[in-house]
Structures are given as structure tokens and as C-alpha cells.
């Protein structure tokens, strides 16, 4: 953006909130937009915690942050893009779809409820608003279940390279510890994210 200097670009999200309408005879409750911007999301990211260390806490905090509002597909994808890496988003999406398919019996499969491209849901359409709510539910549940639960994962995460230990030896020791203590297959997307985050921490 030319000529903006040091100004930060912010995208406003306009989640819907149910409120009493001025003309209750026609429609007692309506949906109005409540702005949320990228600055709010970036600030929340500092408080959110790390997905691999505390998936339940991250899911709870994100659910509270989003509040009772309804977000469009585009807004939810943008929020996820700020909060999580591409690999983490893939883990969350696959977990969310798995949970949907397992727990929600209905005509729509997980990949229909969480499409890869903007489905163009209209917030004035009741069915589309339900799709938005379902997607939000899938995101929260996907975060919950994205990281395999290992009782001793802290042991693997506390591994550090020895002073004179070659990189390859340490990496192999780390891989074995992660597999042993977390039960994660390191050849999966979840395993790769876990390994990368452990190395970087």
C-alpha cells in the first residue's frame, strides 16, 4: 500500500450478535455486526498459549475470545491464519472434520461443513448462519483434538541438545523421545509440527 508510511493495515471482522430489533412485530431478534479487528486477534495471540503444549487451554481461550458471535468463513479463516501456522491449521481442520463425522449425524460430511474455498455463506440466511456456527464448533473441537494426548509429552519437550552432541544424533534422540512419550507418528502433519516446534523452542 503506497503512501501509508508506518501505518498498520487492519482488517475489521464483523461477527454477528443477536440483539432485540426496533420492530419486534416483524422480527423480535436480529443479527447485527460487532467489529473485531486484526489488532485484537494479534493481541489475543500473545495470551492464547501454544497449541502443542496446551490444546485444551488454547481451545477454551479461543472460544471465550470469539464470544457468542457468528463469524463468516472468510473471517474465521483469517483469524486462524493469524493465530496458527499453516501446519497447525491443517491439523485443526482434519481433526475438526474427523470430530464432525464421528459426532454429528446428518447429510453433511466434515469436508462440506469446512470447505477449502469460500462457500459464499450469507449471514442473512438461517441455514448459512448455522453453517458458520458449525464451522466455529468444528474449529474449537479440532483444536481440542489436534494434538495427541501423551501423558509424558513434557519429557520429550524437555530434551535439549548436548554441548558436544552432533545435530543428527540429537535429532534422532529427539525423534525417539517424541515417539515414545507422545505416541505421535512423526511422519504425519501433527508429528512434523510437534518436531518443528520442539526444535525451535
Secondary structure by P-SEA (a helix, b strand, c coil): ccccccbbbbbbbbbbbbbbccccccccbbbbbbbbcaaaaaaaaaacccccccaaaaaaaaaaaaccbbbcaaaaaaaaaacccaaaaaaaaaaaaaaaaacccccccccccccccccccccccaaaaaaaaaaaaaaaaaaacccccccaaaaaaaccccccccaaaaaaaaaaaaaaccccccccaaaaaaaaaaaac
